[in-house]
Amino acid sequence: MSTQTPNSTKATSSPKSTSLSQDELKALVGAQALKYVKPGDIIGVGTGSTVNHFIKALGADQALCKSLKGAVSSSQATTALLNNLGVPVLETSSVDSLSIYIDGADEIDHFGCMIKGGGAALTREKIVASLAKTFICIADESKLVQTLGQFPLPVEIIPMAASQLIRSFSAIGGSAKLRLNNNQPLVTDNGQFILDVHGLQIKDPKAFESMVSQWAGVVTVGVFAFQKASLCLLATTEGVKTIEF
């Protein structure tokens, strides 16, 4: 697999914030993302704990919240939160493009490629991300890595393919297990299962995403290289750093 060359990046930071918990860092970066939301926008909104802080910050700015034409959501959980704010949630079929998509990541590298799917919404996240002109990743500094793969890779699969896909990942050095919920396979919003794959080092995310996406039974692999981040708002103890890819 080929070796990537990093894009030029520009980093800026907000005022220094010390002694913050991880949850407080998530709240800080969620609020910072509001500056990218413009009145009259239709925005894409992801799923997860960091995104929940963004939604909470959006709800606190009632003028901005009420000005939005709508949002496209990546999960039933996010849809419920947006509905509570009175933001119209639109079907993807009714939207040609989105100005921005705001979502978190389980890991992000220095090229803007990500692992996503810890919240089991990776398929819908990838669909919504593909509509967006700008993908804004919001994350705390623990998510920035040199090489993707320390976080177990989520893969949404057709249930009948589970055993053969576990063998396929084993053949490339990964250990895949079905994600469980109450001792039963977790079922996604799409009615499918999730494999979590441990032990991978994904040095060429685009090539890896292309390869696994072609395996029979794979719905979506949680590597976001073709729909990578345009920029990352990274919460650190020094403040929020803005990294452009």
N, C-alpha and C positions, 0 to 999 in steps of 0.2 A: 504494500500500500504506500502511496505517496506521502511525502512529508509536507505539511502546510507551512506557509510563510505568513507571519502575522500581518494583518492590516495595520495601517497607521491608526493610532488611538489617541484621543485627547481626554485627559482626566481633569475634572474640576471637583471641588468639594464645597459642601455647605459648612456653616460654622461647627466647630468642634463640639462633640457630645461625648462625655466620658461616663463610665460606670453604668452603662445601659445593659439591660438583659437582652437576650435574643428577641423576645417578644417586643420589647421597646424599640429595638433596631428595626424590626419589621413595621412597626407603626410609623416610625420616622420616614422610612423609604416609601411607605404607602401614601403618606401625606405629600411627599415630594413629587410623586407622580401626577398630582393634580395639575401642576403647571403645564403639562402637555395636553390637557383636555381643554378644548375650546368650545365656547357657547355655540350651539347648533350642530355639534358633531354627532355622528353615529360612531360609537366606540365598540371595540371588542374587549370583553372582560373574561379573564381566565378563572382558575379555580385554585383554592388552597388558602392556607393561613395568612400568607403575606398579602394576597389579593383581598382577603376579607378586611384587612386594615385599610386598603385603598378604598374599598366600598364604603367603609365606615367614614373615612375622611370625605368622600364624595357626598355622603348624606349630611355631613355637617355644613357643607357649603350649599345651602338650599337654592341660591340664585343660579349657580352653575348646574346643579342637579336638575332643576326645572327647565333649564334652557336646552337640554339635550334632546335631539330628535329621537334618540333611542340607543339601544345597545344590543349587541349579539353576544349571547352567553355560551360558555363552553360546558356547562353542566346544569343539572337540575338544582343543585345546591346554590349556585351563583344566581340562577334565575329567580329563586325564591328571595334572595337578599335584595336583588334589584327591584323586584316587584314591591317589596316592602318600602322602598324609597320612592315608588311611583315612577320609576324609569321604564318607559316602554321597552319590552324585550321582543326583538324582531327575529323572525326566522331567517336563516342564512339564504334561503331561496329568494327572499325579497330584497337582498342587498347585493349590489354589484361590487362594492369595495368599502373598506373601512379606513378612516384616517389613521387610527392607531389601534394596536392591540396591546393590552397591559396584562402581564402574567408573571408568575414567579418561575423558579427553576429549582430542581433538586441539585443540579450541578451546572455551572457555566464555565467554559474555558476562556482563554485569552483571545480567541477568535470570534466569540459570540455563539459558538455551538453549545448545545445544552442537552442534558438528560432531564426529561419531564415524565410525569405519570405517577408520582407518589400518591396523588389524590385520585388515581384511576380514571382521569378525564382526558388522557393523552390523545385519543382519536379526535374528539370534538375540539380540543385545543389546537391540534394541527390543522384541522379544517378552518377554524376561525382565523388562525394565524396566516393562512394562505390568502385570505381576503385583505389583509392589512398592508398599507403602504409602509408603516413603521411598527416594528415589534419592540416594545419597551419591556425589558426584563427588570423586575424589581426583586432584589435579593439581599440577604445579609452576607457579610464577608466570608462566612464559613462555606458558602456555596461556590466560591471562585477556586478553580483547580487548574493544574497544569495539564492533566490528562483525564478525560472522562472515564468513569467506570468504577470508582470507589463506591459510589452510591449504586445499589442494585438496579439494574436496567429493567424498567417495566416494559412489557410487550403485551399488547392486547391481542388475544387469539380466539379463533373458533374452537369451542370446547373439544370437539372430536379430534383435533390435531395436537392436543396437549402432550401426549406421550412421545410422538415423533419429533416435536419441536424441542422437548427436553433433551432428546438424544442429539439433535442437531447442534444445540448450544454446547453440549458436552464435547462434541467433536472439535469445537474451536476453543476449548478451555474454560467454558462457562458452566456454572452450576445453577440450573433453573428449577424453581419450585413454584407451584401454584400459590397465589395469594389467597389466604383464607379469611373468612369472616364468620365468627361463631362456629369454628371447626368445619365450615362448608366453603366451597370455592366462592370467592367474592364475585358477584355479578355486576358488571358495569352498567351505566345508563343505556348502553347499546345491547345489553343482553349477552355479553361475552365474558370470557375469563381473562385474568391477568397472570402472566408469568413474571416473576422477579428473578433476574439473572445476576448471580454473584461471580466475582473473579475475573472480570473482563478489564482489559486496558484498551480503550478505543482511541488509537493514535491517528486514525484517519476517519473522522466521523461521517463524512459524505459517502465514502466508499462502504463503510460499515452499514449505514442506513440503506443504501441501495441494495446491498447483498441480502440483508435480513428481510427487507420488504418483499423480496421475491420468493421467500420460502412459503410453500403451501400451508395455509392455515393462519398466517400472520395477518392480522387486521392493520395494526399500526405498531411500529417500533418506536420506543420513547427517546430516540436520538433525534434532536431537532438541528439538523445541519442545512437542509434545503430551506427550512423556515427558521433560520437562526435569528438571534437578536440583532436589531439595528443599533441599539445602545443598551447599556445596563446602568441602572441606578443602584449602586452598591452601598448598603449601610455599613459603616465602620465606626469604631470608637473615635475616629477623627472627623466624623460627619458623613454625609452622603456624597460619594464620589460618582461622577458621571463619566462613564467609559463609552466612547463611540467606536464602533467597529467599521 
